[in-house]
Amino acid sequence: MKVKIDIECTPEEARRFMGLPDVTELHQQWMSKMQDMVGTGGSEDIFAQWAQMGMQGLQQWQDFISSAGGAQAPKKK
């Protein structure tokens, strides 16, 4: 037997229903800081730190870019 339930709700309603914390303010602060860093050239420091970590740093960078663009990074097989 299969049961299918479709629920229409906004992301905010879903977050509240699932009991997840509201991190909107934290996200806004983080994005503001990242924009400031990119605008002032501070992003080079981030690249240097990630480069020291090798492939793990590259994966973190790819994950960051994917999440910033709203896409998901492909899963490794």
N, C-alpha and C positions, 0 to 999 in steps of 0.2 A: 504494500500500500504506500502511495506517495501522497504527501500533503505539501502544497505549495502556498506560501503566504507572502503576499506583496504588501510592503508597508511604505507609504509615502510620507516622508518627513524631511525636514531640512537637516543639514549636518549638525547644527546646534541642537535640534531636538533629539537627534540620535545620540549625541555626546551626553546630554543630560540623562536620557533614558538608560544608557549603559553605565552611568555613574563615573564617567571620565572627567578629569579636572579641566577647568577652563584655562587654557594657557595662551589666550589671545594676547594679553599684555606682554607676557614673556616673549612670544613670537615677534611682536611688533618691536620690542627693544632689541632683540637679536638681529632682525632684519635691518633696523636703523644702524646698528653698529657695523654690520657687514657692508652696508652701502657706504658708510663713512670710510671704512678701510679700503674698499675698492676705489673710491673717489680720491683718496689721498695717497694711493700707492702702497698702503699697508698690506695689501693682499700678497705682496712678494714674501713677506714674513711667513705667511701661512704656507705658501708653496715650498719654502725652504724647510719648514718643519715636516711637511708631508713627504718631501723628497728624501729626507733622512730615514724615513720608515720603509722605503722601498715599495714593493708591490702592495703592501697593506695601506700605505699612504695613498697610492694611486687609486685603490679601490674606494677609500674614503672620499677622495676627490670626486670620483665618478658618482658615488652615491649622493654627494652634496649637490652636484650639478643636476642630477636626475630629479632630486626632490625639489630643487629650486624651480625647475621647469615644469613640475607637476607630473612628470613621467616616472615610472618605476624602472630601476635598473634591472636588466635581465638576470635571471637566476643562473648561477654557475652549475654546470652538470658534473 
